Amino acid sequence: MSERTDADLQAFLDESLPAAQMAEIEAELRDDTDLHQRLATLRGQQDAGMHGLGAIWRRHRVSCLSREELGQFLLGVMDEQAAEYVRFHVQRIGCRYCEANLEDLQGQQREAATQTATRRRKYFQTSVGHLKK
């Protein structure tokens, strides 16, 4: 069990940590009353309106990407520096919000590809009898 920072606990409260790290903290909270007390103090400060710059940054997701930017990343039309930031933000930082958006966009992309293939097959099947030899 590692020493948890206030930033870790704040991110835990905001549910912005990767799932594995959230589970670790949750398990630690079951056994560590001091950690539980620190979390309660942070929650109280948050409820009282005491916010630091980092908390505001995380809460408003300033570093997160828009769905349009994530779509550009999936299509491969984003410049390499921006694409590297997307990979860093989603894979290294583990932003669950952006990861969920990326998975949703990938699902829409797969669905659109399936619909396009089905539509092409139907066009071909309906025009087979009309083609000249």
VMD Tcl script that builds the backbone (N, CA, C; Angstrom):
set m [mol new atoms 399]
animate dup $m
set s [atomselect $m all]
$s set {name element resname resid chain x y z} {
  {N N MET 1 A 0.859 -1.172 0.000}
  {CA C MET 1 A 0.000 0.000 0.000}
  {C C MET 1 A 0.902 1.232 0.000}
  {N N SER 2 A 0.749 2.100 -0.977}
  {CA C SER 2 A 1.563 3.307 -1.074}
  {C C SER 2 A 0.836 4.471 -0.402}
  {N N GLU 3 A 1.623 5.484 -0.059}
  {CA C GLU 3 A 1.046 6.678 0.558}
  {C C GLU 3 A 0.242 7.443 -0.486}
  {N N ARG 4 A -0.995 7.696 -0.205}
  {CA C ARG 4 A -1.882 8.400 -1.140}
  {C C ARG 4 A -1.797 9.901 -0.917}
  {N N THR 5 A -1.681 10.633 -2.004}
  {CA C THR 5 A -1.651 12.095 -1.921}
  {C C THR 5 A -3.081 12.623 -1.908}
  {N N ASP 6 A -3.214 13.879 -1.521}
  {CA C ASP 6 A -4.534 14.512 -1.562}
  {C C ASP 6 A -5.046 14.577 -2.995}
  {N N ALA 7 A -4.123 14.761 -3.945}
  {CA C ALA 7 A -4.527 14.803 -5.362}
  {C C ALA 7 A -5.115 13.459 -5.790}
  {N N ASP 8 A -4.500 12.357 -5.316}
  {CA C ASP 8 A -5.045 11.023 -5.621}
  {C C ASP 8 A -6.457 10.880 -5.060}
  {N N LEU 9 A -6.615 11.294 -3.821}
  {CA C LEU 9 A -7.923 11.158 -3.172}
  {C C LEU 9 A -8.965 12.070 -3.808}
  {N N GLN 10 A -8.537 13.263 -4.209}
  {CA C GLN 10 A -9.455 14.186 -4.887}
  {C C GLN 10 A -9.900 13.582 -6.220}
  {N N ALA 11 A -8.954 13.004 -6.947}
  {CA C ALA 11 A -9.283 12.356 -8.220}
  {C C ALA 11 A -10.197 11.156 -7.977}
  {N N PHE 12 A -9.997 10.463 -6.857}
  {CA C PHE 12 A -10.875 9.349 -6.495}
  {C C PHE 12 A -12.303 9.858 -6.287}
  {N N LEU 13 A -12.440 10.972 -5.573}
  {CA C LEU 13 A -13.767 11.550 -5.347}
  {C C LEU 13 A -14.427 11.979 -6.652}
  {N N ASP 14 A -13.613 12.467 -7.589}
  {CA C ASP 14 A -14.132 12.911 -8.887}
  {C C ASP 14 A -14.312 11.751 -9.863}
  {N N GLU 15 A -13.926 10.547 -9.424}
  {CA C GLU 15 A -13.990 9.342 -10.263}
  {C C GLU 15 A -13.237 9.531 -11.577}
  {N N SER 16 A -12.055 10.136 -11.477}
  {CA C SER 16 A -11.280 10.395 -12.688}
  {C C SER 16 A -9.997 9.579 -12.762}
  {N N LEU 17 A -9.835 8.613 -11.876}
  {CA C LEU 17 A -8.670 7.732 -11.919}
  {C C LEU 17 A -8.971 6.505 -12.773}
  {N N PRO 18 A -7.923 5.850 -13.272}
  {CA C PRO 18 A -8.146 4.577 -13.971}
  {C C PRO 18 A -8.830 3.580 -13.031}
  {N N ALA 19 A -9.588 2.669 -13.597}
  {CA C ALA 19 A -10.392 1.731 -12.803}
  {C C ALA 19 A -9.547 0.934 -11.812}
  {N N ALA 20 A -8.360 0.497 -12.229}
  {CA C ALA 20 A -7.512 -0.302 -11.339}
  {C C ALA 20 A -7.090 0.511 -10.114}
  {N N GLN 21 A -6.739 1.761 -10.324}
  {CA C GLN 21 A -6.327 2.618 -9.213}
  {C C GLN 21 A -7.514 2.937 -8.306}
  {N N MET 22 A -8.690 3.117 -8.882}
  {CA C MET 22 A -9.898 3.343 -8.079}
  {C C MET 22 A -10.141 2.139 -7.165}
  {N N ALA 23 A -9.986 0.939 -7.718}
  {CA C ALA 23 A -10.205 -0.283 -6.942}
  {C C ALA 23 A -9.183 -0.404 -5.814}
  {N N GLU 24 A -7.926 -0.036 -6.085}
  {CA C GLU 24 A -6.889 -0.083 -5.048}
  {C C GLU 24 A -7.247 0.838 -3.881}
  {N N ILE 25 A -7.622 2.054 -4.200}
  {CA C ILE 25 A -7.959 3.018 -3.145}
  {C C ILE 25 A -9.180 2.546 -2.372}
  {N N GLU 26 A -10.153 2.007 -3.091}
  {CA C GLU 26 A -11.353 1.494 -2.429}
  {C C GLU 26 A -10.997 0.392 -1.434}
  {N N ALA 27 A -10.107 -0.510 -1.840}
  {CA C ALA 27 A -9.682 -1.597 -0.954}
  {C C ALA 27 A -8.931 -1.039 0.256}
  {N N GLU 28 A -8.073 -0.049 0.036}
  {CA C GLU 28 A -7.325 0.565 1.134}
  {C C GLU 28 A -8.261 1.263 2.117}
  {N N LEU 29 A -9.311 1.876 1.607}
  {CA C LEU 29 A -10.256 2.590 2.468}
  {C C LEU 29 A -10.973 1.654 3.437}
  {N N ARG 30 A -11.142 0.406 3.053}
  {CA C ARG 30 A -11.834 -0.553 3.928}
  {C C ARG 30 A -11.050 -0.834 5.204}
  {N N ASP 31 A -9.708 -0.769 5.106}
  {CA C ASP 31 A -8.863 -1.149 6.240}
  {C C ASP 31 A -8.177 0.022 6.936}
  {N N ASP 32 A -8.059 1.155 6.274}
  {CA C ASP 32 A -7.266 2.275 6.784}
  {C C ASP 32 A -8.185 3.415 7.239}
  {N N THR 33 A -8.366 3.534 8.555}
  {CA C THR 33 A -9.261 4.570 9.077}
  {C C THR 33 A -8.686 5.971 8.880}
  {N N ASP 34 A -7.350 6.099 8.920}
  {CA C ASP 34 A -6.733 7.414 8.688}
  {C C ASP 34 A -7.002 7.889 7.261}
  {N N LEU 35 A -6.872 6.983 6.312}
  {CA C LEU 35 A -7.139 7.320 4.914}
  {C C LEU 35 A -8.610 7.693 4.739}
  {N N HIS 36 A -9.473 6.953 5.404}
  {CA C HIS 36 A -10.910 7.236 5.343}
  {C C HIS 36 A -11.200 8.633 5.899}
  {N N GLN 37 A -10.521 8.993 6.981}
  {CA C GLN 37 A -10.702 10.317 7.591}
  {C C GLN 37 A -10.198 11.417 6.661}
  {N N ARG 38 A -9.049 11.184 6.012}
  {CA C ARG 38 A -8.524 12.176 5.055}
  {C C ARG 38 A -9.503 12.376 3.907}
  {N N LEU 39 A -10.081 11.286 3.435}
  {CA C LEU 39 A -11.043 11.374 2.337}
  {C C LEU 39 A -12.277 12.166 2.773}
  {N N ALA 40 A -12.738 11.923 3.991}
  {CA C ALA 40 A -13.898 12.654 4.511}
  {C C ALA 40 A -13.578 14.149 4.638}
  {N N THR 41 A -12.373 14.475 5.067}
  {CA C THR 41 A -11.955 15.878 5.178}
  {C C THR 41 A -11.941 16.541 3.807}
  {N N LEU 42 A -11.371 15.852 2.826}
  {CA C LEU 42 A -11.332 16.395 1.463}
  {C C LEU 42 A -12.737 16.589 0.903}
  {N N ARG 43 A -13.613 15.635 1.164}
  {CA C ARG 43 A -15.000 15.758 0.694}
  {C C ARG 43 A -15.671 16.958 1.349}
  {N N GLY 44 A -15.410 17.158 2.635}
  {CA C GLY 44 A -15.969 18.305 3.344}
  {C C GLY 44 A -15.467 19.622 2.775}
  {N N GLN 45 A -14.167 19.678 2.462}
  {CA C GLN 45 A -13.607 20.888 1.858}
  {C C GLN 45 A -14.228 21.140 0.492}
  {N N GLN 46 A -14.411 20.072 -0.247}
  {CA C GLN 46 A -15.008 20.185 -1.579}
  {C C GLN 46 A -16.444 20.700 -1.467}
  {N N ASP 47 A -17.191 20.148 -0.528}
  {CA C ASP 47 A -18.582 20.568 -0.335}
  {C C ASP 47 A -18.678 22.005 0.174}
  {N N ALA 48 A -17.657 22.444 0.914}
  {CA C ALA 48 A -17.657 23.801 1.460}
  {C C ALA 48 A -17.204 24.836 0.432}
  {N N GLY 49 A -16.814 24.375 -0.736}
  {CA C GLY 49 A -16.411 25.306 -1.787}
  {C C GLY 49 A -14.941 25.648 -1.780}
  {N N MET 50 A -14.138 24.891 -1.058}
  {CA C MET 50 A -12.696 25.136 -1.029}
  {C C MET 50 A -12.062 24.338 -2.166}
  {N N HIS 51 A -11.725 25.019 -3.235}
  {CA C HIS 51 A -11.197 24.349 -4.416}
  {C C HIS 51 A -9.837 24.918 -4.781}
  {N N GLY 52 A -8.922 24.029 -5.094}
  {CA C GLY 52 A -7.629 24.454 -5.601}
  {C C GLY 52 A -7.663 24.471 -7.119}
  {N N LEU 53 A -6.613 24.992 -7.704}
  {CA C LEU 53 A -6.527 25.073 -9.156}
  {C C LEU 53 A -6.602 23.683 -9.791}
  {N N GLY 54 A -5.895 22.721 -9.191}
  {CA C GLY 54 A -5.914 21.355 -9.724}
  {C C GLY 54 A -7.305 20.750 -9.704}
  {N N ALA 55 A -8.038 20.988 -8.631}
  {CA C ALA 55 A -9.397 20.446 -8.525}
  {C C ALA 55 A -10.306 21.058 -9.581}
  {N N ILE 56 A -10.178 22.350 -9.795}
  {CA C ILE 56 A -10.990 23.018 -10.822}
  {C C ILE 56 A -10.619 22.484 -12.198}
  {N N TRP 57 A -9.320 22.306 -12.431}
  {CA C TRP 57 A -8.816 21.783 -13.709}
  {C C TRP 57 A -9.427 20.413 -13.992}
  {N N ARG 58 A -9.384 19.529 -12.981}
  {CA C ARG 58 A -9.927 18.171 -13.161}
  {C C ARG 58 A -11.444 18.190 -13.325}
  {N N ARG 59 A -12.124 18.966 -12.498}
  {CA C ARG 59 A -13.579 18.974 -12.519}
  {C C ARG 59 A -14.129 19.477 -13.852}
  {N N HIS 60 A -13.461 20.470 -14.428}
  {CA C HIS 60 A -13.927 21.025 -15.699}
  {C C HIS 60 A -13.263 20.361 -16.897}
  {N N ARG 61 A -12.458 19.350 -16.611}
  {CA C ARG 61 A -11.808 18.536 -17.651}
  {C C ARG 61 A -11.102 19.402 -18.693}
  {N N VAL 62 A -10.302 20.328 -18.216}
  {CA C VAL 62 A -9.610 21.269 -19.096}
  {C C VAL 62 A -8.665 20.551 -20.052}
  {N N SER 63 A -8.033 19.475 -19.596}
  {CA C SER 63 A -7.069 18.771 -20.448}
  {C C SER 63 A -7.725 17.716 -21.334}
  {N N CYS 64 A -9.024 17.495 -21.165}
  {CA C CYS 64 A -9.722 16.483 -21.967}
  {C C CYS 64 A -9.968 16.987 -23.383}
  {N N LEU 65 A -10.108 16.033 -24.274}
  {CA C LEU 65 A -10.310 16.338 -25.688}
  {C C LEU 65 A -11.793 16.313 -26.027}
  {N N SER 66 A -12.151 17.071 -27.048}
  {CA C SER 66 A -13.546 17.061 -27.501}
  {C C SER 66 A -13.791 15.791 -28.318}
  {N N ARG 67 A -15.048 15.461 -28.512}
  {CA C ARG 67 A -15.380 14.293 -29.337}
  {C C ARG 67 A -14.915 14.503 -30.775}
  {N N GLU 68 A -14.930 15.740 -31.229}
  {CA C GLU 68 A -14.456 16.032 -32.587}
  {C C GLU 68 A -12.972 15.714 -32.712}
  {N N GLU 69 A -12.201 16.112 -31.697}
  {CA C GLU 69 A -10.762 15.830 -31.713}
  {C C GLU 69 A -10.504 14.329 -31.640}
  {N N LEU 70 A -11.263 13.635 -30.800}
  {CA C LEU 70 A -11.097 12.185 -30.707}
  {C C LEU 70 A -11.481 11.512 -32.023}
  {N N GLY 71 A -12.502 12.038 -32.695}
  {CA C GLY 71 A -12.896 11.516 -34.002}
  {C C GLY 71 A -11.800 11.712 -35.032}
  {N N GLN 72 A -11.152 12.871 -35.007}
  {CA C GLN 72 A -10.029 13.118 -35.914}
  {C C GLN 72 A -8.900 12.129 -35.646}
  {N N PHE 73 A -8.675 11.840 -34.367}
  {CA C PHE 73 A -7.644 10.871 -33.994}
  {C C PHE 73 A -7.969 9.502 -34.584}
  {N N LEU 74 A -9.218 9.070 -34.444}
  {CA C LEU 74 A -9.618 7.760 -34.971}
  {C C LEU 74 A -9.505 7.689 -36.488}
  {N N LEU 75 A -9.799 8.786 -37.152}
  {CA C LEU 75 A -9.722 8.817 -38.615}
  {C C LEU 75 A -8.289 8.970 -39.116}
  {N N GLY 76 A -7.372 9.293 -38.216}
  {CA C GLY 76 A -5.975 9.445 -38.597}
  {C C GLY 76 A -5.671 10.746 -39.314}
  {N N VAL 77 A -6.504 11.765 -39.134}
  {CA C VAL 77 A -6.286 13.046 -39.807}
  {C C VAL 77 A -5.686 14.102 -38.875}
  {N N MET 78 A -5.379 13.707 -37.664}
  {CA C MET 78 A -4.814 14.626 -36.680}
  {C C MET 78 A -3.295 14.670 -36.864}
  {N N ASP 79 A -2.689 15.857 -36.674}
  {CA C ASP 79 A -1.229 15.929 -36.807}
  {C C ASP 79 A -0.572 15.087 -35.709}
  {N N GLU 80 A 0.652 14.664 -35.940}
  {CA C GLU 80 A 1.315 13.687 -35.067}
  {C C GLU 80 A 1.478 14.174 -33.628}
  {N N GLN 81 A 1.764 15.444 -33.435}
  {CA C GLN 81 A 1.939 15.970 -32.077}
  {C C GLN 81 A 0.627 15.886 -31.292}
  {N N ALA 82 A -0.467 16.244 -31.926}
  {CA C ALA 82 A -1.775 16.163 -31.262}
  {C C ALA 82 A -2.157 14.706 -31.018}
  {N N ALA 83 A -1.868 13.826 -31.979}
  {CA C ALA 83 A -2.176 12.400 -31.817}
  {C C ALA 83 A -1.372 11.807 -30.663}
  {N N GLU 84 A -0.137 12.250 -30.509}
  {CA C GLU 84 A 0.695 11.784 -29.401}
  {C C GLU 84 A 0.086 12.214 -28.069}
  {N N TYR 85 A -0.472 13.423 -28.003}
  {CA C TYR 85 A -1.127 13.878 -26.781}
  {C C TYR 85 A -2.355 13.021 -26.469}
  {N N VAL 86 A -3.126 12.664 -27.498}
  {CA C VAL 86 A -4.302 11.813 -27.285}
  {C C VAL 86 A -3.859 10.486 -26.683}
  {N N ARG 87 A -2.821 9.874 -27.276}
  {CA C ARG 87 A -2.326 8.591 -26.748}
  {C C ARG 87 A -1.853 8.751 -25.305}
  {N N PHE 88 A -1.118 9.816 -25.014}
  {CA C PHE 88 A -0.633 10.076 -23.659}
  {C C PHE 88 A -1.803 10.252 -22.692}
  {N N HIS 89 A -2.759 11.059 -23.082}
  {CA C HIS 89 A -3.893 11.387 -22.208}
  {C C HIS 89 A -4.747 10.155 -21.901}
  {N N VAL 90 A -4.997 9.347 -22.914}
  {CA C VAL 90 A -5.876 8.188 -22.728}
  {C C VAL 90 A -5.121 6.997 -22.147}
  {N N GLN 91 A -3.933 6.698 -22.682}
  {CA C GLN 91 A -3.220 5.492 -22.266}
  {C C GLN 91 A -2.369 5.705 -21.019}
  {N N ARG 92 A -1.626 6.791 -20.972}
  {CA C ARG 92 A -0.700 7.014 -19.861}
  {C C ARG 92 A -1.408 7.618 -18.645}
  {N N ILE 93 A -2.153 8.692 -18.860}
  {CA C ILE 93 A -2.881 9.336 -17.763}
  {C C ILE 93 A -4.065 8.465 -17.346}
  {N N GLY 94 A -4.675 7.806 -18.327}
  {CA C GLY 94 A -5.800 6.920 -18.027}
  {C C GLY 94 A -7.100 7.663 -17.809}
  {N N CYS 95 A -7.334 8.721 -18.566}
  {CA C CYS 95 A -8.562 9.503 -18.418}
  {C C CYS 95 A -9.768 8.646 -18.809}
  {N N ARG 96 A -10.584 8.333 -17.828}
  {CA C ARG 96 A -11.736 7.467 -18.078}
  {C C ARG 96 A -12.782 8.150 -18.940}
  {N N TYR 97 A -12.913 9.452 -18.812}
  {CA C TYR 97 A -13.891 10.212 -19.589}
  {C C TYR 97 A -13.547 10.151 -21.075}
  {N N CYS 98 A -12.296 10.447 -21.401}
  {CA C CYS 98 A -11.876 10.423 -22.809}
  {C C CYS 98 A -11.839 8.994 -23.349}
  {N N GLU 99 A -11.456 8.054 -22.508}
  {CA C GLU 99 A -11.443 6.650 -22.929}
  {C C GLU 99 A -12.859 6.183 -23.276}
  {N N ALA 100 A -13.833 6.579 -22.472}
  {CA C ALA 100 A -15.227 6.209 -22.752}
  {C C ALA 100 A -15.708 6.848 -24.050}
  {N N ASN 101 A -15.366 8.115 -24.262}
  {CA C ASN 101 A -15.741 8.777 -25.515}
  {C C ASN 101 A -15.082 8.102 -26.710}
  {N N LEU 102 A -13.817 7.734 -26.557}
  {CA C LEU 102 A -13.090 7.079 -27.641}
  {C C LEU 102 A -13.721 5.725 -27.968}
  {N N GLU 103 A -14.071 4.954 -26.944}
  {CA C GLU 103 A -14.720 3.654 -27.166}
  {C C GLU 103 A -16.076 3.831 -27.843}
  {N N ASP 104 A -16.827 4.847 -27.439}
  {CA C ASP 104 A -18.126 5.114 -28.050}
  {C C ASP 104 A -17.961 5.467 -29.527}
  {N N LEU 105 A -16.992 6.319 -29.828}
  {CA C LEU 105 A -16.751 6.707 -31.219}
  {C C LEU 105 A -16.272 5.519 -32.057}
  {N N GLN 106 A -15.462 4.647 -31.462}
  {CA C GLN 106 A -15.015 3.449 -32.179}
  {C C GLN 106 A -16.206 2.544 -32.484}
  {N N GLY 107 A -17.125 2.426 -31.539}
  {CA C GLY 107 A -18.331 1.634 -31.766}
  {C C GLY 107 A -19.176 2.212 -32.885}
  {N N GLN 108 A -19.326 3.524 -32.896}
  {CA C GLN 108 A -20.080 4.179 -33.975}
  {C C GLN 108 A -19.392 3.977 -35.315}
  {N N GLN 109 A -18.066 4.017 -35.307}
  {CA C GLN 109 A -17.296 3.826 -36.537}
  {C C GLN 109 A -17.492 2.399 -37.072}
  {N N ARG 110 A -17.446 1.410 -36.178}
  {CA C ARG 110 A -17.668 0.009 -36.589}
  {C C ARG 110 A -19.083 -0.173 -37.130}
  {N N GLU 111 A -20.057 0.423 -36.445}
  {CA C GLU 111 A -21.456 0.318 -36.872}
  {C C GLU 111 A -21.653 0.948 -38.250}
  {N N ALA 112 A -21.039 2.100 -38.474}
  {CA C ALA 112 A -21.156 2.774 -39.772}
  {C C ALA 112 A -20.521 1.935 -40.874}
  {N N ALA 113 A -19.392 1.298 -40.583}
  {CA C ALA 113 A -18.728 0.448 -41.577}
  {C C ALA 113 A -19.601 -0.754 -41.921}
  {N N THR 114 A -20.256 -1.335 -40.928}
  {CA C THR 114 A -21.150 -2.472 -41.152}
  {C C THR 114 A -22.341 -2.049 -42.000}
  {N N GLN 115 A -22.919 -0.902 -41.691}
  {CA C GLN 115 A -24.066 -0.413 -42.462}
  {C C GLN 115 A -23.676 -0.115 -43.904}
  {N N THR 116 A -22.490 0.431 -44.108}
  {CA C THR 116 A -22.021 0.729 -45.463}
  {C C THR 116 A -21.849 -0.556 -46.260}
  {N N ALA 117 A -21.258 -1.565 -45.648}
  {CA C ALA 117 A -21.062 -2.845 -46.338}
  {C C ALA 117 A -22.408 -3.480 -46.684}
  {N N THR 118 A -23.360 -3.423 -45.774}
  {CA C THR 118 A -24.695 -3.977 -46.021}
  {C C THR 118 A -25.382 -3.229 -47.163}
  {N N ARG 119 A -25.290 -1.926 -47.149}
  {CA C ARG 119 A -25.908 -1.107 -48.195}
  {C C ARG 119 A -25.293 -1.418 -49.564}
  {N N ARG 120 A -23.981 -1.545 -49.642}
  {CA C ARG 120 A -23.319 -1.867 -50.912}
  {C C ARG 120 A -23.758 -3.235 -51.430}
  {N N ARG 121 A -23.840 -4.198 -50.514}
  {CA C ARG 121 A -24.253 -5.547 -50.909}
  {C C ARG 121 A -25.673 -5.525 -51.468}
  {N N LYS 122 A -26.569 -4.774 -50.828}
  {CA C LYS 122 A -27.956 -4.690 -51.303}
  {C C LYS 122 A -28.035 -4.008 -52.662}
  {N N TYR 123 A -27.263 -2.927 -52.862}
  {CA C TYR 123 A -27.239 -2.259 -54.173}
  {C C TYR 123 A -26.783 -3.233 -55.250}
  {N N PHE 124 A -25.746 -3.977 -54.944}
  {CA C PHE 124 A -25.217 -4.924 -55.920}
  {C C PHE 124 A -26.248 -6.011 -56.224}
  {N N GLN 125 A -26.883 -6.551 -55.194}
  {CA C GLN 125 A -27.861 -7.622 -55.390}
  {C C GLN 125 A -29.063 -7.146 -56.197}
  {N N THR 126 A -29.489 -5.918 -56.008}
  {CA C THR 126 A -30.666 -5.429 -56.736}
  {C C THR 126 A -30.338 -5.021 -58.159}
  {N N SER 127 A -29.073 -4.792 -58.458}
  {CA C SER 127 A -28.716 -4.358 -59.812}
  {C C SER 127 A -28.138 -5.479 -60.671}
  {N N VAL 128 A -27.974 -6.666 -60.130}
  {CA C VAL 128 A -27.364 -7.773 -60.870}
  {C C VAL 128 A -28.139 -8.088 -62.140}
  {N N GLY 129 A -29.417 -8.146 -62.107}
  {CA C GLY 129 A -30.225 -8.485 -63.281}
  {C C GLY 129 A -30.256 -7.392 -64.331}
  {N N HIS 130 A -29.845 -6.202 -63.979}
  {CA C HIS 130 A -29.910 -5.072 -64.907}
  {C C HIS 130 A -28.581 -4.792 -65.612}
  {N N LEU 131 A -27.556 -5.515 -65.275}
  {CA C LEU 131 A -26.251 -5.289 -65.893}
  {C C LEU 131 A -26.209 -5.911 -67.281}
  {N N LYS 132 A -25.602 -5.212 -68.232}
  {CA C LYS 132 A -25.469 -5.731 -69.594}
  {C C LYS 132 A -24.251 -6.630 -69.669}
  {N N LYS 133 A -24.365 -7.634 -70.552}
  {CA C LYS 133 A -23.238 -8.552 -70.741}
  {C C LYS 133 A -22.377 -8.121 -71.865}
}
mol reanalyze $m
mol bondsrecalc $m
mol representation Tube
mol addrep $m
